Amino acid sequence: TGFLALSGATSTKLQQGSIGQPQKGSWNEASKKLTMWVISRIAEGEAAVFSFTLNNPHCSNPSPPVCVRASRIDTPCLDCTKGDCVSLERQAMDRSISIPTRGTDETVYGPGNYYSPGATAEIDFGDTMVGDKFPLKVMKPAFVPLDHINNTVLTNASHWKIFAIHQSHWHPGANNTITVTFATNVPLRVANGEFPQNSVITISGLLHSQTPSMNLPLISRMTLTSTMPHQPHVTASNTFGEVFASTGYWNQSTGSLSVGVTADTQAGALYAFSFVLVNPPCENTARPAMISASPMCFDPMVLSAKHDRTAPLQVERVALQARAFQSNPYPDASNTITVEFNTSVTMPKGTKITLYELMGSMTPTKIMANVIGTDDGWFDAPSGTLVVNLTSDKVAGTMHTMTFTVMNKGCCGGGKNLRIGTSLTC
């Protein structure tokens, strides 16, 4: 409720109320009615043309019937100041059957999926039809499935077709860069005189990360073009067209990240942003990640991943493979034992590697030098264990070597079935 500014040829003949402001009309929000007073004669047969701006609803909306009526009209025979007025009864207004312009580019999303890369059309994404110009007809906001993207345009476009979310690491406790890519069929808006609040994108379903609730930095914010190759691991800031805030609010308990929009987006354009979460400490099965937007009425959409390992917060089970052999089987001999091992996950600095079942040698308890690279180990003779504290990360899938020397005892003995373990909690 208040007033609306008027423009157009007839606006100078209209005002708000009997003594109100010119080129304005009184707007009643409850009744959805605009009332104007005529301050300069509108002749019979004259086409009255004026415009005003309303804020569309957040959700899809059919065009309502629009009616017009006029009252308190003087004629040569009737004087309205004396109570003799003419009124024109309410009647429905004809609505424009013209069709809005649409994009002409069908190369990005394929035949029949029209797109206007330069935002030069009235409808930047999708087809148009009669009725689209009916007042307050609002199309349903939706996320565009990326499998509509045409393979022949984007470099490595097959990647886009099969995932909209991607993680960089599936190892327990690792810093994991997660990249989200999306497009919408309508623009996301920022607050202005017409739109009450900034749009917000929310990514949910990111459960069990070790990252506490916080304002989480976005390490990359991008607008993607049809000539830009796909980069699943985005680690650098991009200034091509930042439309997102530099941080989003991360809620650990709900597994959600909310990111504000700082500039109007374009319908049909591809956008991406990246952020870092700390993976769970143990094996974890990724939940479906969802994208939603507010305050417009977007239905949440599942963000597809290329495969299980790239699904966000999918963490692999820790698996350890090892083999051991010795250099000398003779009694009272110096014997170099070598253990080769690898794990399915990266072992971070500080992890303890323990070798068991080394009882029976003649070697006393002591520090053993350079057991794993330059890392020393502590050999405990009574328990038959050798413990090494890693001073650097050991990369998953790489064969690592333990080498140390013990003194064989003076009599024969059976070989030991050595066991190896780590301090990783899972």
N, C-alpha and C positions, 0 to 999 in steps of 0.2 A: 504494500500500500504506500502510495506517494505519487510522484509524477514521473512521466516519461517524456524525454525530449522528442520533438517532431522535426522532420526534415522533409524536403520535397516542395513541389510548386505551390501546394495549397497550405503548407504549414504556417505561412505568415498570416493567414486568415483565421487561425485557431489559437486558443489560449486555454490555460487551466483555470476553470471557474469563471464566475461573472466578473471578478476583478483580479484575476490571477495573472500568472506569467505567460507572455506570448510564446508561441511555438512549443507549448507543452500541453500534455493531457493528464487528467487525474486517473491513476491506476488503482483499482480495487483488487487486491490479490485474492481475497476470499471469493468474490463473485467472478473473477477473471474478466473484468470489464474496464474498458478505457472510455472516459467521458471527456468531451471537448466542447468548449463554447465558441461559437462563431463570432468573430469581432469585425469581419469585413464580408460584405455580401458575396455569397456564392450563387451565381445566376442559374436560372433553370437551364438544364441541358449542359451545364459546365461539368467537366470531369474533375472531381476532387481527387487529388493525388498527394498522399503524404506517407511517410515511413516512420517506424519506431522500432526499438530493439527490445526483445524479451530474451530471458535466459532459458534455454531448453531444459527440460527435466533430465535427471541423471540416467533414467532408464528409457527403454524403447517406448514409443508412444504413438498411437494412431492420431491422425489429424482430427481435431474436434470440429463439429459444425460451427461456422462463424457467421454471426448475424449482425445486422446493422439496423438502427432505427434513428429517427430524428424527431425532435419535439420542439415546442415553443417557436413555431414558425409563423411569421407575419405574412399576410396577403394584402392585396389592395382593399379587400373588403373586411378584413379581420385585424384587429389591433391587439397584439399579445399583451401589451402593457395594461390593457383593460380586461384581461382575462379571456380574450377571444383568441385562442391559439389553434394552430393546425399541427397535427402529429402525423408522421409517416409510420405506419405499423412496422413492427420488426419483420425482416425477411432475410432468408439465407443468402449469403454472398456466394457468387460463383468463385471457384478456386482455379488457379492457373493449371493448365494441363501441359505446359511446356516442360521439357526434360532438361535437367541440369547437365552441364558438360561433365565428361568423365575423362580419365586418363586414356592414353592410346598405346601405352607400352605393355605388350603381352609377353615380352621376352623373359621377365624376371619370374613371374608366377605362372606362366603358361597360358595357352589360348583360352580366351573367355574370362581371364582374371586381369582386369584392366587396372593399370597403375600409372600414376602421374609423378615421376621422380622429382620434378621441379616444383611440385605443389601448385601447378598452374590451373588445374581444373577445379570445378566446384565440388566434385566428389573425387578424392584422390585415389581411392581404392575401391574396386568392385564395379558392378554394372549399375546403370541408372534406368529409371522407368517413369511412366506417367504416375503422378501422385507424390513424387519426391519433393515437389515444391509446394505441396499443400502445407498451410501454416501449422507449425508445431508437430508435424510428422517427424519422429525421431527414430533413426535406425538403431538396432540393437548393438551395443558395444560387444566386441568379441576379439579374442586373440586369433591371429592368423596361423593356422597349422603350417609349419615350415616345410612339410612334405609337398606343398604346392609349388615350391621353388623349382624353376626350370633348370635342369642340369647343364644346359649349354651356355649359360650366362656367367654364373659365379665360378671362379676358379675353385676347384675341389667342391663343387656344389653338392656332390653326393653326400658329403659330410653334413651339410645343412639339412638335407632331406631326412636324416636319421637321428639327429640329436639337437636339442635346444639347451641342454645343460651338460657340463663336462667337468670332471675333476682331474687334477694333475697327479695326485698320489693316492695310492690305496694301502699304504703302510701304516701300522698302528702308531699313533702319536705324532705323525708327520704334519708339517705345515702344508695345507692342501689348498691350492688355488682353484676356486670354483668359478666357472664362466657361464653366464646366462645370456641367451640370445632370444629375442622375441620381436614380433611385429603386431600391430593392432589395426583393426579396420576403421577406427575413428581416431582423431588426435587425442592425446592426453594433454590436459590443459593446466596452466598455472593460474593462480588467483589474479583476478583483475576486476574491473567494475561489473562485469557480467558473470564471472565465475567465482564462487565464494571461497574456494580453497585450492591449494595445489594438489594435483593428482599424486597418488602414492602407489608404487608397485610393491607387492609383497610376495616374497618367495618363502614357501612353507614346506614342512616335511623333512627339514634338515636336523633330524634328531640324533642325540648322543655325542655331539661334538664336545670337546673339552674347553672350547672358547667360552669364557663367562659372558653374561649379558653386558653389552657395552655399545657405544657409538663406534661402529666398525668402519674403517677406511675402505673406500673402493679404490683398488689399485689401477683400474682402467675403466674408462667410460667412453663408448664409441658409437658413432653412427657408421654403418657399413654400407658401401655402395656396390653396385653390380660389377665393378671391376676390381674390388678389393678381395684378395685371397683370404680364405678362412684361416684363422689362427686360433687353434683350440687352447693353446697355452699363452694367454695374454699376460705379460708381466710388466709392460711399460705403459706409462701414461700416454693417452692419445688425445690430441686437441682437434680432431677432425670435426667434432660437433658434439660437445658435451651438453647433455640435456638432463643429467642427473646430479643430485647433490654429491659432494665429495665424501660424505659418510652416510651410512644407513644405520638404523637401530637394530641390533642383533639381540633377540630374546632366546637365551639358551634353553629355558624350560619348554617353550613352545616350538623351538627349532625353526624360527622364522626371522627373516630379514626384511625390513621395510625401508624403501628408498624413495625419497621425494623427487618429483620432477621439477626442474628449475627453468625450463623453457618448453613452449608448446612443441609437441612432436608432430610428425606428419603421418597420416594414415598410410599404411603399406610399407613404410620405411623400416629397415632392420636396425635394431639397437642391441648393444651388448654392454655388460659391465661384469667386472671380476672382483672377487674378494677372497680373503684367506681365512679358513677355519682350521683349528687343530683337530685332527682325527681322533676318534675314540682310542683308548689304550689297547683294546682287544678287538678280536674279530667282530664285525658289524655288518648286518644286512641293510642295504640302503632302502629307505622308504620312498614311495612315489613323491617326487618333488612337484609342487604345484605353484603356479603363478596366478595372481589375482591383482585387481586394481580398484581403487576407490578415489572419489566418491561415486564415480559412474558405476553402473550395474553390469560389471563384467562377470560372467560365469568363470569360476576358476578352471584352469586348464592344466593337465598333466604335462610336465616338461620331459620329453623323451631323451634318453641317453643312448649312446651308440651301442654299448654293451654293459654287462654288469660291472666291470672294472672301472668304467668311466662314470657310473651313476654316483651322485654325490654322497660322500661318507660311507661308500662301500669299502670295507676294510678286510683284507685277506687274513686268513688264519696263519699264525706263525708256524712254518714248517722248517725243519732242520735236517739236512742231509750231511753225512760225514763218512770218511773212511780213514783208516790208520794203518801204518806199516812201520817196521823197524829196520835198522841198518845192520845189526849184528846179533846173531843168536847164540854166541859163544859165552860160556861161564866167565865170570870175572872180567868181562869186556865192557868197554865204553860203548854205549848203545844209543844212537840218535833215533828218536821216535818222531815221526811226522804224521800230523793229522790234517787232512784237507776237508773243509766244510763250507757250506753255503746255506743261506736262509732265504725264505720267501719274502722277507721284509728287511728293510734297512735297519741295522742295529746301530742306534745312536751312541755317540760318545758317552762314556760312563757305564755302558752295559758290561756286565761280568760274564765271561766265558769260563765254564768250569769243566775240567776233564776228571772223570772218576775211574776207580779201579786200578790205580797205579801202585798198589801195595806189592811188597816183596823185593824191591830193588835195594841196592846197598847205598843209595844216595840219601843223605840226611835232609832234614827240613832246611830249606834255604830259598833265597830269591834266585830265580832263573832269568837270565838276561835275554832280551830280544826274542821272546817266544812267538809273538805275533808281530811281525815287522820290528819296530823299535819298542814295542810294549813288553815290559817285564812281567813275569808271573811269580806267584808264591806257591812253592811246592811244600805240601804238608805230608811228610813221610808216614806217620801213623795212620792217617785217614786215606792216604793214597790219592789225594786230590791236587790238582794244579789249577789255580785261579788267576785269570788275566783280566785287568780292568782296561777297557778300550779307551784310548786317548783321542780317537777320531772315529767318525762314522764308518761303518762297513756296509757297502752298498749291496742291496738285495740282488740275488742271482749271480753274484761274483764268487769265484772259488777263492777262499782265504786259507792260509796255511799256518799251523802251529808247529814249531820245531823246538825240541829240547833234548838234552842228553842226560841219561841216567847210567848208573853202573849196575850191570847185571850181577845177580848173586852167584856164589861159587858152585852151586849145584844145579842140576837140571830142574826145570819146572814147566808147567803148562802155560800156554799163552793166556792173556787176559782179554775178556770182552770189554773193551773200554766203552764208557758212556760219556756223552757230551751234553751239556745243558747251558742255558743262558738265564740271566736275571730278568728277562722280559716277563711281564706279569702274566701273559697268556701263553 
